[in-house]
Amino acid sequence: MTQRTYDVLIIGSGASGATAARQLTRKGIHCLMLDAGPGLDYSRHRELKKVYTLPYRGFGTPGRFPHVTQADEYTENVWADEKQNPYTYPKDDPYYWVRIRLIGGKTNFWGRASWRLSNYEFKGKDHDGFGENWPIEYDDLAPYYDQVEPMLRVAGRREGFPQLPDGIFIEDTSPDSEPVQRFINAAQKRGVPTTKSRVATGQRASSVNRILPDALETGKLQIVSNAVVRQITTDRNTGLANGVLFIDTRSKQEFHVKARIVIVGASTLESTRLLLNSGLANSSGVLGHYLFDQFYVKNVVSCIVPGARGSGGGYIPRFRNLAKKEKDFIRGYAMDFGGGGSPSPEHLPLYGEDLFKKMEELQGTGFSLTTMGEVLPRRENFVAINKSVTDAWGIPALHITAKYSQNEFAMAKDSMNTAAEICHDAGFQILEKHWQMVPPGESIHELGTCRMGADPKTSVLNKWNQTHDIKNLFVVDGSSFVSGGSQNPTLTVCALSMRASDYIAAQMQKGDL
Ligand SMILES: Cc1cc2nc3c(=O)[nH]c(=O)nc-3n(C[C@H](O)[C@H](O)[C@H](O)COP(=O)(O)OP(=O)(O)OC[C@H]3O[C@@H](n4cnc5c(N)ncnc54)[C@H](O)[C@@H]3O)c2cc1C
């Protein structure tokens, strides 16, 4: 393997890397894919252990995953080991970095919510003067969204919302239950739009079962697992990327593999870490900066609705600041809503036998909303290399600095008040409301740090996800985002990666790459 020069080398097999591999191999281009993780053995016989047989009753080994609130004792083997893969942050500002090092990356466990961005994001600066516009607009990406939705089999309902463009969906015609309908009516009276959730369907709809198989079928994709890339190498004479150095996690041996084109899709912060560690693509000084994500307020309002049992739910797309600035913040937030769970016992002023009885009576009557708000991309939120901390393979770790600003705080409060008003109007009994945001990172939608832009002085990538500095080096994941709205980002990650891959194929054909 080390003697050959591959056409295209792709780092990462998650949403971004797999989409690039699928697009390129289907055009006849040979690709080598390196991924730090092993593959999941789906054919293994698995049986869910009884919770009382587990040492920590399912909650997880204390201290094993301090930053992964999703981790429990059943999934401990899934998340990237935080001791093997350390990172740091300022003492009082923790960053929750959730990583999965497996073939397929985080798509093995994602929630599959799949929304398009709109020109409210791509042209955000034109709208409210903040930050930068993307170097592309909605119409540039729409043909790729059109391909990604069928690839992931996204189901949803067409609504005609300008802030949440419709797509090529499996039409969701399921009726709304009575309590959900009551909620929707109350929302509409306040000018708050709602729709059905849009989710990728099928068994998990991951990169492993919906994206990589098409690439492998062409016979033009070779995947090497357990391969941690530590550096992108360049040709001393041309300055072009000529391959990568990677470490085999089992033998700990290092290899150099050569390629004509390098595509980085190792996930937002890993891609930027790799570029920083390689000392590449940073003539602008912007690499690492403009880190953002989406803030979540989980259960911003929790209610009891007696008829809520099995009632389903839906989604409130962004509705603030669309036609004009209407609040003490810019941009906006979305909310998930749904019923059917049980209210949390902490909201009931009872204990002992009485609490047990009440909980039994209220089973399935919970109804709650979760806010997902846009975090502004700001230069002072950034990642840098912490030279004094290295991972299990000796690769310098990241130091992550991220704080919310007044804009996000104001948005979170507004979402609480709005959600409470709608629930009140719908006749729901409100148990609790709050606007406590999860720490930065916990939404698992980390974005930016290697952003696109028309100006090489203020961006790392051009509109084709190609580094301004090195023409055969591309970065195709969420690090390329300029802003992120409140929509979950993976659909856009895949669309960008597909678009960049079409460009690469066309340039290769012309002999320009
Ligand atoms: C629990 C959970 C729920 C989520 N829900 C949603 C949702 O509902 N909707 C949504 O849009 N998004 C959701 N996400 C986020 C979504 O999974 C990511 O946006 C998406 O997977 C990003 O794709 P990626 O290719 O950038 O990164 P990943 O999917 O993380 O893939 C990156 C790959 O690169 C590999 N890698 C990393 N570093 C190196 C290296 N140095 N060398 C070699 N390989 C490397 C990793 O092993 C990994 O396989 C969720 C994520 C999680 C974990």
The ligand as a MOL file (V3000), in Angstrom:
LIG
                    3D

  0  0  0     0  0            999 V3000
M  V30 BEGIN CTAB
M  V30 COUNTS 53 58 0 0 0
M  V30 BEGIN ATOM
M  V30 1 C -25.8430 10.9070 19.6480 0
M  V30 2 C -25.7290 11.7820 18.4280 0
M  V30 3 C -26.8880 12.3240 17.8570 0
M  V30 4 C -26.8020 13.1300 16.7310 0
M  V30 5 N -27.9470 13.5470 16.1230 0
M  V30 6 C -27.8930 14.2560 14.9780 0
M  V30 7 C -29.0950 14.5870 14.2790 0
M  V30 8 O -30.1970 14.2430 14.6690 0
M  V30 9 N -28.9700 15.3120 13.1360 0
M  V30 10 C -27.7740 15.7440 12.6660 0
M  V30 11 O -27.7470 16.4260 11.6480 0
M  V30 12 N -26.6220 15.3960 13.2950 0
M  V30 13 C -26.6590 14.6620 14.4240 0
M  V30 14 N -25.4970 14.2850 15.0530 0
M  V30 15 C -24.2230 14.7660 14.4950 0
M  V30 16 C -23.7740 13.9230 13.3030 0
M  V30 17 O -23.5440 12.6170 13.6980 0
M  V30 18 C -22.5140 14.5680 12.7300 0
M  V30 19 O -22.8560 15.8700 12.2700 0
M  V30 20 C -21.9360 13.8190 11.5400 0
M  V30 21 O -21.6840 12.4760 11.8340 0
M  V30 22 C -20.6430 14.5140 11.1300 0
M  V30 23 O -20.0070 13.7950 10.1150 0
M  V30 24 P -18.4240 13.8750 9.9730 0
M  V30 25 O -18.0530 13.0760 8.7970 0
M  V30 26 O -17.9990 15.2750 10.0300 0
M  V30 27 O -17.8590 13.2370 11.3310 0
M  V30 28 P -18.0190 11.7790 11.9480 0
M  V30 29 O -19.3030 11.1880 11.5540 0
M  V30 30 O -17.7190 11.9080 13.3860 0
M  V30 31 O -16.8550 10.9440 11.2490 0
M  V30 32 C -15.4980 11.2870 11.4210 0
M  V30 33 C -14.6370 10.0450 11.2380 0
M  V30 34 O -13.2840 10.4600 11.1840 0
M  V30 35 C -12.4940 9.5480 11.9300 0
M  V30 36 N -11.2910 10.2600 12.3940 0
M  V30 37 C -11.2110 11.2530 13.3070 0
M  V30 38 N -9.9340 11.6610 13.4340 0
M  V30 39 C -9.1840 10.9080 12.6030 0
M  V30 40 C -7.7890 10.8420 12.2910 0
M  V30 41 N -6.8920 11.6610 12.8450 0
M  V30 42 N -7.3820 9.9120 11.3990 0
M  V30 43 C -8.2630 9.0820 10.7970 0
M  V30 44 N -9.5950 9.1050 11.0400 0
M  V30 45 C -10.0470 10.0210 11.9300 0
M  V30 46 C -13.3850 9.0530 13.0530 0
M  V30 47 O -12.9870 7.7770 13.5000 0
M  V30 48 C -14.7660 9.0400 12.3890 0
M  V30 49 O -15.0970 7.7810 11.8620 0
M  V30 50 C -25.5300 13.4510 16.1710 0
M  V30 51 C -24.3760 12.8920 16.7410 0
M  V30 52 C -24.4740 12.0550 17.8340 0
M  V30 53 C -23.2230 11.4270 18.3950 0
M  V30 END ATOM
M  V30 BEGIN BOND
M  V30 1 1 1 2
M  V30 2 1 2 3
M  V30 3 2 2 52
M  V30 4 2 3 4
M  V30 5 1 4 5
M  V30 6 1 4 50
M  V30 7 2 5 6
M  V30 8 1 6 7
M  V30 9 1 6 13
M  V30 10 2 7 8
M  V30 11 1 7 9
M  V30 12 1 9 10
M  V30 13 2 10 11
M  V30 14 1 10 12
M  V30 15 2 12 13
M  V30 16 1 13 14
M  V30 17 1 14 15
M  V30 18 1 14 50
M  V30 19 1 15 16
M  V30 20 1 16 17
M  V30 21 1 16 18
M  V30 22 1 18 19
M  V30 23 1 18 20
M  V30 24 1 20 21
M  V30 25 1 20 22
M  V30 26 1 22 23
M  V30 27 1 23 24
M  V30 28 2 24 25
M  V30 29 1 24 26
M  V30 30 1 24 27
M  V30 31 1 27 28
M  V30 32 2 28 29
M  V30 33 1 28 30
M  V30 34 1 28 31
M  V30 35 1 31 32
M  V30 36 1 32 33
M  V30 37 1 33 34
M  V30 38 1 33 48
M  V30 39 1 34 35
M  V30 40 1 35 36
M  V30 41 1 35 46
M  V30 42 1 36 37
M  V30 43 1 36 45
M  V30 44 2 37 38
M  V30 45 1 38 39
M  V30 46 1 39 40
M  V30 47 2 39 45
M  V30 48 1 40 41
M  V30 49 2 40 42
M  V30 50 1 42 43
M  V30 51 2 43 44
M  V30 52 1 44 45
M  V30 53 1 46 47
M  V30 54 1 46 48
M  V30 55 1 48 49
M  V30 56 2 50 51
M  V30 57 1 51 52
M  V30 58 1 52 53
M  V30 END BOND
M  V30 END CTAB
M  END
